[in-house]
Amino acid sequence: MDDSVVIALFRHGLTEANKRKEYVGWADSPLSTDVKMLPLKREYECYFSSNLKRCVDTAKCLFPQAAPVCLHELREMNFGVWEGKTYEDLKEDGHYQKWLSAPFSICPPKGESFQQFSVRVEAGWEKLKDEIFSKNISRCAVITHGGVIRYLLTKYAPEPKEFWTWQVPHHLGLELIFNKDSLRRDERCTLLQEVPLTEKEPG
């Protein structure tokens, strides 16, 4: 399969804020000590990461020898004033209720609209593709966020699904396998396969 390209998408490890079910976009939170991430046996030629610390730290755990290219375009959506807050904190907020009903058209206060988020992620994807083709890379890994991965799966997975239909757990990575010409034309990948990511501590 000399004409194939593997792009592996890994969500950052579970964070303390994730455990509290907070909205965490551009704010950051340390990785949880409840789950131990081990170096992966899979190897890639190039590594990309969101520039937020939870992704950079995850990259260090999974790929200790890697020096990932950090791209701000691969950040999670910016939730603005809702950063660090939970559903319980926000459930009486009328704007929040409207956003829950129409998340693709309502923008969090002082945050990012879905359209702005989409344009940014696509810009990061183009940078990634430029690197792949300029250096003739056949296998690369991307450490990023749940929202970014859902968006990329919605656009590039073999089977079309709605954004929220995709499940993106912290303990699993996904490899998208493209034909080079299809990737160049921004078409869907031909195969999607799972990569186990984490191992829970015993007991």
DRENFIFI-967533 format. One record per residue: residue in one letter; z, x, y of N, C-alpha, C in turn. Coordinates in pm, whole numbers, plus 50000, padded with zeros to 5 digits. Last residue first. Layout:
N
aZXYZXYZXY ...
//
This chain:
203
g540454934849765541704927849793541594919249912 p538174959049903538824952549790540134945949830 e536044951150182537124959250128537744952050008 k532614943050128533964939350171534994948650107 e529804958950250530644957250130532044954150178 t526514950850382527924954450390528624952650257 l523754945650316524134954150429525574959150424 p520894940550112522334939450130522834949850230 v517904928250219518544941150197520044939250217 e515154906650125516524908950169517004923050134 q511774903250254512734905650146514094909850202 l508684889050304510024890250362511004892350248 l505214895150366506344894350273507654896450349 t503374895650568502934890150439504104887950343 c503934884850910503984894350801503604887550670 r501634870851154502824870251069502764880950959 e500164891051420500194880051324501444880851238 d499364910151605500554902151632500594889551543 r497434928051541496974915351600498124905751630 r498984947351421498274950751545497824938151618 l499734933651193500754937551290500104940551425 s497254932051068497954919751106499024922651210 d496724958751019495834951351109496504938451156 k498824964750838498714971450969497844963751067 n500694939050694499444946350689499254952250829 f504284940850678503034936950745501854944850690 i507304929150586506244938050542504904932850593 l510554929550692509274922850713508174932850678 e513664928350548512484936750566511244927950579 l516894922350663515634916250619514484925750648 g520344924950560519204928750641517954922250585 l523604910950561522274911350503521244916150605 h526014904650671526024913150551524644914950489 h525874886950879526124900950912525964910150792 p523114863150848524484867850826524624882750858 v521224842150968521204856850988522634862050972 q519064816450888520424821350871520384836650879 w516894796051071517114809151011518594812551005 t516924772951219516874771751073517204784851004 w516674777751485518034776051434518074774551282 f513764780251506514704790851545516054789551476 e511884767251224512464766051357513534776851379 k509374785951046510604777951050511084777451194 p506634796350852507094791450982508354782750967 e506734823750641506864809250644507374804650780 p506674851050711505524844750644505544829550653 a507844857951050508084855950906506894848950842 y507344858551329506624867651241506874865951091 k508774839551482507414843251521506644850651412 t511204836751358510464824651396509004827951423 l511974863551347511644856451223510834843851252 l512464868151618511414875751551511004869151419 y514614850151661513374848951738512224855951666 r516544860251484516024846551468514694844851541 i516954885551602516374884551468515824870651443 v518104877751846516854885551846516174884251710 g520434865151757519424857651832518074864551834 g521834886451626521414874351556520314866751626 h520614919651715521534908351721520944895951653 t519964951651561519974942951679520924931051657 i518234977951448519594972551447519774964651575 v515484983651252515894978651383517284972751371 a513515008751091514664999551090515054996151232 c510295014650938511275016251046512355005751034 r507585029350784508875022750758509815025350875 s505325041750879505135031050780506425023650747 i503875054451174505105051551099504835040051001 n502135067951356501715064351220502915062251127 k502735070851616503275081051525502935078251379 s501475049451734501235062751791501705073851698 f502435027651584501025031451575500745045451631 i505215027651641504715027351503503285032551495 e505245026551920505815038151852505275039151709 d504125001251959503475013152017503945025851947 k506084985251836504744986451777504004998651831 l508174988752021508354992551882507004994651814 k507044977152246507434991352250507564996852108 e506804950952149505594958452183505884973552190 w509484944152126508654944352006507374952452031 g510234943852396510824953752306510004955352179 a508744921852478508474934852539509044946152452 e510004902052329508604905252299508194918752360 v512464901552459512404905852319510974909752281 r511644891852714512294904952700512174910152556 v510664866652652509774876452715510344890552698 s513034854752551511844856252467510914867052521 f514744854552778515134861552656513914864652570 q513294837152942513534850952984513894859752864 q513424813952781512134819852815512294834352857 f516124808352776515474812152651514124818652677 s517744824353057517064812952995516434817752864 e520854840353094519434841553069518894828453012 g523334833753347522874839953223521374840053216 k524474818853543524394833353566523964840853440 p524964793753306525214798153443525284813353454 p522274791253066523704793253094523904798053238 c519624767753108520044781753118521564782653139 i517644746652906518784748052996519274762452991 s515684749352709515264746052846516384747152949 f516734754652468515504761552500515024758752643 p518964738252432519174752752455517914760352493 a519884709852474518544715152505518624730152534 s522474704852394521434694852361520024700352382 l523824726452497523864724152352522764714452308 w523364721652769522754733252704522734731652553 k524974699352811523524698152829522794709752759 q527454711152766527004700252678525494698252689 y527514728852982527514734052846527024723452748 h527684711053193526514719853183526384725353040 g530224699453144529004691453137527744699753122 d532834710652952531924714753059530594707253043 e534384706752735534484696652841533544699452958 k533914729352574533444716152528533534705152634 l534754755252619533644750052700533314735352674 d536744763052445536914766052588535934758052675 e535614755752202536824748752248537054751152397 y533554774652184533234760352198534424752652252 t534684802952385534394795852260533984781452288 k533734832352574534354819152560533894812552430 g532354855652612533754856652571534444843352553 e530204841652853530524853252769532024853552739 w529644822453036530184817952906530514829452813 v528394833153249529824830453264530454825453135 g525914847853041526464846053176527954843653177 f524744853752803525354840452816526054838352950 n521834869152722522924869952818523474855952842 m520924875052383520804867052505522034868952593 e521114909852277521294895452257521044888152389 r518614935952325519934929752343519914914952307 l516204948452322516684943052194518094937352204 e515794959952565515054947552537515534940952408 h517034983852560517794972752619517104959452592 l516905004752285516094996452374516934984852428 c517215036652152517935025052204517075017652307 v516315050951858515785048451993516445035752043 p518805067551660517985056051695517505056251840 a518965090851457519115091251603518265079751658 a520695092551140519635087751229519995089851376 q522665098350964521835109551007520785105551111 p523895073550902524655084150973523795095451029 f523245043650894522295054950890522895066950963 l525455026950906524425024650804523515036650784 c527025037351117527605034650985526535033950877 k525255039051329525935051251284526525049451144 a524555012051358523525021651319524165034451265 t526995002351451526494997951321525445007551269 d527035014551702528075017951604527655013851463 v524845001551820524825016151806525845020551701 c525834975251818524644978751740524554993851717 r528024976651983528214971451849527014974351758 k526994986452229527794995152142527924989852000 l523534980852306524934976552310525724983552199 n520874986552282521714996852342523174992552358 s519424980151963519904975052091520804985852150 s517435005451806518684997951819518784991651957 f515415020051550515525014151684516825006151688 y514155047451369515215037651387515255033151532 c511895059251117512255057651259513275046351271 e511635059850847511115071250924511575071051069 y514365052150627513265048250715512845060350797 e515855045050310515555054250420514335049250497 r518575030250137517205029450188517025039050305 k521245032450108520425041850031518965041550076 l523405030850393522405024850305521615035550231 p526895036250422525525040950446524545034750346 l528845005850452528545018550386527135023050423 m531294989350631529864991550617529625005450559 k533864967550555533474981550556531964982650536 v535634943850740534464946450655534054961050669 d537764944050910537864936350786536744939350688 t537514955151154537954964251048538034957050913 s534704946651357535894942751283536224953151178 l533614964751644533374959951509534694956951440 p534424953151978534444963151870534154956751735 s532054939052200533274937152123533264947352010 d530534931952520530614938652390531984936352328 a528084911752692529424917352681529504924052544 w525684900452633525654913852691527034919952702 g527054880652427525674884652450525634898952501 v529044860752258528984874852295527524878852306 y531164834452238529804837852277529814852352326 e533474835951960533154836552102531664838652122 k534794834951714533704825551744533424824451893 r536454854351635537054843951721536034833351762 k534644869951501535714863551424536374852451504 n533164879551718532524870651620533584863151539 a535094896451828534694884451902533984874451811 e535114916651638536344908951661536034895951734 t532014915151447532894920151553534144911551564 l530044925751176530944915551229531874921751333 g527254947451264528384943151183529234932651254 h523954936251370525154944651381526274939051295 r521264929651147522204924751248523394934251252 f518224945451097519634945151059520464939651175 l515014945050977515874939651082517304938651030 a512374967050915513624961450865514514957250982 i509114967350861510034966850975511284959650928 v506604984850704507874977950683508704978850810 v503164982250670504254986750758505484978350729 s500284992650477501424983850504502434990450597 d498235007150377497964999950501499114990650537 d499005017450138498935026650250498725019450383 m500005008449880500005000050000500005008750125 
//
